[in-house]
Amino acid sequence: MTPLVTPSSSKDPLELLQGPITRARAKQFKETISALINQVWGATTYMNSLNEGVLMVQLFQASLCGV
């Protein structure tokens, strides 16, 4: 027999619980998803900015060599 999962016993904010979704639970889930998207977007933007910096350095080195 598996124990009943209650909102207070769930540790994963992305886990959808059984039962009706209240406005408060929907709002909390929306905020969690938004935070996750912002975190992924920020990491992607940061990595893209690092890659652009490397490209600019490589282009600058090529132009100095007369290529």
Backbone atoms as SQL, in Angstrom:
CREATE TABLE atoms (id INTEGER PRIMARY KEY, chain TEXT, resi INTEGER, resn TEXT, atom TEXT, x REAL, y REAL, z REAL);
INSERT INTO atoms VALUES
  (1, 'A', 1, 'MET', 'N', 0.842, -1.173, 0.000),
  (2, 'A', 1, 'MET', 'CA', 0.000, 0.000, 0.000),
  (3, 'A', 1, 'MET', 'C', 0.894, 1.244, 0.000),
  (4, 'A', 2, 'THR', 'N', 0.646, 2.159, -0.922),
  (5, 'A', 2, 'THR', 'CA', 1.457, 3.369, -1.003),
  (6, 'A', 2, 'THR', 'C', 0.841, 4.473, -0.150),
  (7, 'A', 3, 'PRO', 'N', 1.693, 5.289, 0.473),
  (8, 'A', 3, 'PRO', 'CA', 1.162, 6.371, 1.298),
  (9, 'A', 3, 'PRO', 'C', 0.538, 7.463, 0.438),
  (10, 'A', 4, 'LEU', 'N', -0.446, 8.124, 0.997),
  (11, 'A', 4, 'LEU', 'CA', -1.122, 9.219, 0.313),
  (12, 'A', 4, 'LEU', 'C', -0.205, 10.434, 0.283),
  (13, 'A', 5, 'VAL', 'N', -0.045, 11.038, -0.886),
  (14, 'A', 5, 'VAL', 'CA', 0.803, 12.216, -1.026),
  (15, 'A', 5, 'VAL', 'C', -0.046, 13.449, -0.768),
  (16, 'A', 6, 'THR', 'N', 0.377, 14.224, 0.193),
  (17, 'A', 6, 'THR', 'CA', -0.312, 15.477, 0.497),
  (18, 'A', 6, 'THR', 'C', 0.557, 16.638, 0.063),
  (19, 'A', 7, 'PRO', 'N', -0.003, 17.826, -0.132),
  (20, 'A', 7, 'PRO', 'CA', 0.799, 18.972, -0.558),
  (21, 'A', 7, 'PRO', 'C', 1.971, 19.263, 0.362),
  (22, 'A', 8, 'SER', 'N', 1.830, 19.023, 1.653),
  (23, 'A', 8, 'SER', 'CA', 2.916, 19.315, 2.579),
  (24, 'A', 8, 'SER', 'C', 4.019, 18.264, 2.528),
  (25, 'A', 9, 'SER', 'N', 3.716, 17.039, 2.058),
  (26, 'A', 9, 'SER', 'CA', 4.728, 15.991, 2.025),
  (27, 'A', 9, 'SER', 'C', 5.477, 15.947, 0.699),
  (28, 'A', 10, 'SER', 'N', 5.022, 16.655, -0.306),
  (29, 'A', 10, 'SER', 'CA', 5.687, 16.657, -1.603),
  (30, 'A', 10, 'SER', 'C', 6.892, 17.588, -1.563),
  (31, 'A', 11, 'LYS', 'N', 8.045, 17.079, -1.966),
  (32, 'A', 11, 'LYS', 'CA', 9.272, 17.880, -1.960),
  (33, 'A', 11, 'LYS', 'C', 9.568, 18.485, -3.327),
  (34, 'A', 12, 'ASP', 'N', 9.053, 17.908, -4.394),
  (35, 'A', 12, 'ASP', 'CA', 9.309, 18.388, -5.747),
  (36, 'A', 12, 'ASP', 'C', 8.210, 19.364, -6.160),
  (37, 'A', 13, 'PRO', 'N', 8.557, 20.661, -6.369),
  (38, 'A', 13, 'PRO', 'CA', 7.522, 21.633, -6.728),
  (39, 'A', 13, 'PRO', 'C', 6.934, 21.408, -8.116),
  (40, 'A', 14, 'LEU', 'N', 7.598, 20.611, -8.964),
  (41, 'A', 14, 'LEU', 'CA', 7.076, 20.336, -10.301),
  (42, 'A', 14, 'LEU', 'C', 6.181, 19.101, -10.337),
  (43, 'A', 15, 'GLU', 'N', 6.078, 18.401, -9.227),
  (44, 'A', 15, 'GLU', 'CA', 5.253, 17.195, -9.171),
  (45, 'A', 15, 'GLU', 'C', 3.782, 17.576, -9.092),
  (46, 'A', 16, 'LEU', 'N', 3.004, 17.037, -10.019),
  (47, 'A', 16, 'LEU', 'CA', 1.566, 17.278, -9.992),
  (48, 'A', 16, 'LEU', 'C', 0.922, 16.278, -9.049),
  (49, 'A', 17, 'LEU', 'N', 0.185, 16.783, -8.103),
  (50, 'A', 17, 'LEU', 'CA', -0.453, 15.936, -7.113),
  (51, 'A', 17, 'LEU', 'C', -1.814, 15.478, -7.602),
  (52, 'A', 18, 'GLN', 'N', -2.307, 14.422, -6.985),
  (53, 'A', 18, 'GLN', 'CA', -3.635, 13.916, -7.303),
  (54, 'A', 18, 'GLN', 'C', -4.675, 14.799, -6.637),
  (55, 'A', 19, 'GLY', 'N', -5.828, 14.888, -7.246),
  (56, 'A', 19, 'GLY', 'CA', -6.910, 15.656, -6.658),
  (57, 'A', 19, 'GLY', 'C', -7.124, 16.962, -7.396),
  (58, 'A', 20, 'PRO', 'N', -8.048, 17.752, -6.904),
  (59, 'A', 20, 'PRO', 'CA', -8.355, 19.016, -7.579),
  (60, 'A', 20, 'PRO', 'C', -7.201, 20.013, -7.476),
  (61, 'A', 21, 'ILE', 'N', -7.048, 20.798, -8.522),
  (62, 'A', 21, 'ILE', 'CA', -6.018, 21.835, -8.525),
  (63, 'A', 21, 'ILE', 'C', -6.682, 23.138, -8.098),
  (64, 'A', 22, 'THR', 'N', -6.287, 23.621, -6.953),
  (65, 'A', 22, 'THR', 'CA', -6.849, 24.871, -6.450),
  (66, 'A', 22, 'THR', 'C', -6.140, 26.044, -7.109),
  (67, 'A', 23, 'ARG', 'N', -6.676, 27.227, -6.949),
  (68, 'A', 23, 'ARG', 'CA', -6.037, 28.424, -7.502),
  (69, 'A', 23, 'ARG', 'C', -4.652, 28.622, -6.904),
  (70, 'A', 24, 'ALA', 'N', -4.527, 28.361, -5.623),
  (71, 'A', 24, 'ALA', 'CA', -3.228, 28.528, -4.962),
  (72, 'A', 24, 'ALA', 'C', -2.202, 27.546, -5.520),
  (73, 'A', 25, 'ARG', 'N', -2.611, 26.285, -5.721),
  (74, 'A', 25, 'ARG', 'CA', -1.688, 25.293, -6.281),
  (75, 'A', 25, 'ARG', 'C', -1.341, 25.623, -7.721),
  (76, 'A', 26, 'ALA', 'N', -2.318, 26.099, -8.486),
  (77, 'A', 26, 'ALA', 'CA', -2.059, 26.483, -9.876),
  (78, 'A', 26, 'ALA', 'C', -1.089, 27.657, -9.933),
  (79, 'A', 27, 'LYS', 'N', -1.273, 28.622, -9.042),
  (80, 'A', 27, 'LYS', 'CA', -0.383, 29.787, -8.999),
  (81, 'A', 27, 'LYS', 'C', 1.034, 29.365, -8.617),
  (82, 'A', 28, 'GLN', 'N', 1.164, 28.493, -7.626),
  (83, 'A', 28, 'GLN', 'CA', 2.477, 28.023, -7.197),
  (84, 'A', 28, 'GLN', 'C', 3.159, 27.246, -8.325),
  (85, 'A', 29, 'PHE', 'N', 2.417, 26.400, -9.020),
  (86, 'A', 29, 'PHE', 'CA', 2.983, 25.635, -10.127),
  (87, 'A', 29, 'PHE', 'C', 3.421, 26.569, -11.252),
  (88, 'A', 30, 'LYS', 'N', 2.610, 27.583, -11.554),
  (89, 'A', 30, 'LYS', 'CA', 2.950, 28.560, -12.590),
  (90, 'A', 30, 'LYS', 'C', 4.234, 29.305, -12.231),
  (91, 'A', 31, 'GLU', 'N', 4.362, 29.709, -10.973),
  (92, 'A', 31, 'GLU', 'CA', 5.565, 30.413, -10.530),
  (93, 'A', 31, 'GLU', 'C', 6.792, 29.517, -10.608),
  (94, 'A', 32, 'THR', 'N', 6.629, 28.245, -10.272),
  (95, 'A', 32, 'THR', 'CA', 7.738, 27.298, -10.346),
  (96, 'A', 32, 'THR', 'C', 8.182, 27.093, -11.790),
  (97, 'A', 33, 'ILE', 'N', 7.235, 26.925, -12.694),
  (98, 'A', 33, 'ILE', 'CA', 7.560, 26.755, -14.112),
  (99, 'A', 33, 'ILE', 'C', 8.235, 28.012, -14.656),
  (100, 'A', 34, 'SER', 'N', 7.728, 29.182, -14.291),
  (101, 'A', 34, 'SER', 'CA', 8.320, 30.441, -14.752),
  (102, 'A', 34, 'SER', 'C', 9.756, 30.581, -14.261),
  (103, 'A', 35, 'ALA', 'N', 10.004, 30.222, -13.003),
  (104, 'A', 35, 'ALA', 'CA', 11.361, 30.296, -12.459),
  (105, 'A', 35, 'ALA', 'C', 12.292, 29.333, -13.187),
  (106, 'A', 36, 'LEU', 'N', 11.799, 28.136, -13.487),
  (107, 'A', 36, 'LEU', 'CA', 12.608, 27.155, -14.212),
  (108, 'A', 36, 'LEU', 'C', 12.936, 27.655, -15.616),
  (109, 'A', 37, 'ILE', 'N', 11.956, 28.218, -16.301),
  (110, 'A', 37, 'ILE', 'CA', 12.184, 28.752, -17.649),
  (111, 'A', 37, 'ILE', 'C', 13.182, 29.901, -17.600),
  (112, 'A', 38, 'ASN', 'N', 13.046, 30.795, -16.621),
  (113, 'A', 38, 'ASN', 'CA', 13.988, 31.906, -16.487),
  (114, 'A', 38, 'ASN', 'C', 15.397, 31.410, -16.208),
  (115, 'A', 39, 'GLN', 'N', 15.529, 30.368, -15.399),
  (116, 'A', 39, 'GLN', 'CA', 16.840, 29.811, -15.091),
  (117, 'A', 39, 'GLN', 'C', 17.480, 29.214, -16.343),
  (118, 'A', 40, 'VAL', 'N', 16.717, 28.440, -17.099),
  (119, 'A', 40, 'VAL', 'CA', 17.241, 27.826, -18.327),
  (120, 'A', 40, 'VAL', 'C', 17.563, 28.904, -19.354),
  (121, 'A', 41, 'TRP', 'N', 16.672, 29.891, -19.501),
  (122, 'A', 41, 'TRP', 'CA', 16.888, 30.975, -20.458),
  (123, 'A', 41, 'TRP', 'C', 18.152, 31.756, -20.096),
  (124, 'A', 42, 'GLY', 'N', 18.339, 32.042, -18.815),
  (125, 'A', 42, 'GLY', 'CA', 19.521, 32.774, -18.369),
  (126, 'A', 42, 'GLY', 'C', 20.799, 32.003, -18.640),
  (127, 'A', 43, 'ALA', 'N', 20.789, 30.705, -18.384),
  (128, 'A', 43, 'ALA', 'CA', 21.971, 29.881, -18.637),
  (129, 'A', 43, 'ALA', 'C', 22.272, 29.816, -20.127),
  (130, 'A', 44, 'THR', 'N', 21.236, 29.704, -20.952),
  (131, 'A', 44, 'THR', 'CA', 21.422, 29.662, -22.401),
  (132, 'A', 44, 'THR', 'C', 21.963, 30.986, -22.914),
  (133, 'A', 45, 'THR', 'N', 21.410, 32.081, -22.426),
  (134, 'A', 45, 'THR', 'CA', 21.876, 33.405, -22.838),
  (135, 'A', 45, 'THR', 'C', 23.327, 33.607, -22.436),
  (136, 'A', 46, 'TYR', 'N', 23.685, 33.176, -21.233),
  (137, 'A', 46, 'TYR', 'CA', 25.063, 33.305, -20.756),
  (138, 'A', 46, 'TYR', 'C', 26.016, 32.490, -21.631),
  (139, 'A', 47, 'MET', 'N', 25.641, 31.252, -21.946),
  (140, 'A', 47, 'MET', 'CA', 26.503, 30.415, -22.780),
  (141, 'A', 47, 'MET', 'C', 26.630, 30.994, -24.184),
  (142, 'A', 48, 'ASN', 'N', 25.545, 31.537, -24.732),
  (143, 'A', 48, 'ASN', 'CA', 25.613, 32.162, -26.051),
  (144, 'A', 48, 'ASN', 'C', 26.527, 33.374, -26.032),
  (145, 'A', 49, 'SER', 'N', 26.499, 34.156, -24.960),
  (146, 'A', 49, 'SER', 'CA', 27.368, 35.329, -24.880),
  (147, 'A', 49, 'SER', 'C', 28.829, 34.901, -24.788),
  (148, 'A', 50, 'LEU', 'N', 29.105, 33.790, -24.109),
  (149, 'A', 50, 'LEU', 'CA', 30.479, 33.288, -24.055),
  (150, 'A', 50, 'LEU', 'C', 30.940, 32.842, -25.437),
  (151, 'A', 51, 'ASN', 'N', 30.074, 32.151, -26.165),
  (152, 'A', 51, 'ASN', 'CA', 30.426, 31.681, -27.504),
  (153, 'A', 51, 'ASN', 'C', 30.629, 32.847, -28.462),
  (154, 'A', 52, 'GLU', 'N', 29.837, 33.914, -28.357),
  (155, 'A', 52, 'GLU', 'CA', 30.005, 35.080, -29.214),
  (156, 'A', 52, 'GLU', 'C', 31.336, 35.757, -28.940),
  (157, 'A', 53, 'GLY', 'N', 31.746, 35.805, -27.677),
  (158, 'A', 53, 'GLY', 'CA', 33.028, 36.401, -27.327),
  (159, 'A', 53, 'GLY', 'C', 34.187, 35.643, -27.948),
  (160, 'A', 54, 'VAL', 'N', 34.111, 34.327, -27.961),
  (161, 'A', 54, 'VAL', 'CA', 35.158, 33.504, -28.567),
  (162, 'A', 54, 'VAL', 'C', 35.200, 33.755, -30.065),
  (163, 'A', 55, 'LEU', 'N', 34.054, 33.847, -30.710),
  (164, 'A', 55, 'LEU', 'CA', 33.991, 34.095, -32.141),
  (165, 'A', 55, 'LEU', 'C', 34.611, 35.447, -32.480),
  (166, 'A', 56, 'MET', 'N', 34.312, 36.467, -31.681),
  (167, 'A', 56, 'MET', 'CA', 34.862, 37.795, -31.934),
  (168, 'A', 56, 'MET', 'C', 36.380, 37.788, -31.804),
  (169, 'A', 57, 'VAL', 'N', 36.916, 37.064, -30.837),
  (170, 'A', 57, 'VAL', 'CA', 38.365, 36.973, -30.668),
  (171, 'A', 57, 'VAL', 'C', 38.977, 36.258, -31.859),
  (172, 'A', 58, 'GLN', 'N', 38.367, 35.199, -32.329),
  (173, 'A', 58, 'GLN', 'CA', 38.896, 34.468, -33.471),
  (174, 'A', 58, 'GLN', 'C', 38.870, 35.334, -34.725),
  (175, 'A', 59, 'LEU', 'N', 37.825, 36.104, -34.944),
  (176, 'A', 59, 'LEU', 'CA', 37.761, 36.995, -36.098),
  (177, 'A', 59, 'LEU', 'C', 38.815, 38.082, -35.998),
  (178, 'A', 60, 'PHE', 'N', 39.014, 38.608, -34.817),
  (179, 'A', 60, 'PHE', 'CA', 40.007, 39.651, -34.609),
  (180, 'A', 60, 'PHE', 'C', 41.404, 39.105, -34.884),
  (181, 'A', 61, 'GLN', 'N', 41.709, 37.896, -34.439),
  (182, 'A', 61, 'GLN', 'CA', 43.006, 37.286, -34.688),
  (183, 'A', 61, 'GLN', 'C', 43.206, 37.043, -36.180),
  (184, 'A', 62, 'ALA', 'N', 42.171, 36.619, -36.874),
  (185, 'A', 62, 'ALA', 'CA', 42.280, 36.362, -38.304),
  (186, 'A', 62, 'ALA', 'C', 42.545, 37.655, -39.065),
  (187, 'A', 63, 'SER', 'N', 41.905, 38.756, -38.673),
  (188, 'A', 63, 'SER', 'CA', 42.118, 40.006, -39.385),
  (189, 'A', 63, 'SER', 'C', 43.509, 40.565, -39.104),
  (190, 'A', 64, 'LEU', 'N', 44.075, 40.301, -37.953),
  (191, 'A', 64, 'LEU', 'CA', 45.427, 40.760, -37.652),
  (192, 'A', 64, 'LEU', 'C', 46.468, 39.985, -38.456),
  (193, 'A', 65, 'CYS', 'N', 46.165, 38.762, -38.805),
  (194, 'A', 65, 'CYS', 'CA', 47.095, 37.931, -39.564),
  (195, 'A', 65, 'CYS', 'C', 47.026, 38.226, -41.060),
  (196, 'A', 66, 'GLY', 'N', 46.140, 39.092, -41.477),
  (197, 'A', 66, 'GLY', 'CA', 46.027, 39.441, -42.882),
  (198, 'A', 66, 'GLY', 'C', 45.178, 38.479, -43.683),
  (199, 'A', 67, 'VAL', 'N', 44.367, 37.709, -43.042),
  (200, 'A', 67, 'VAL', 'CA', 43.511, 36.749, -43.739),
  (201, 'A', 67, 'VAL', 'C', 42.286, 37.434, -44.255);
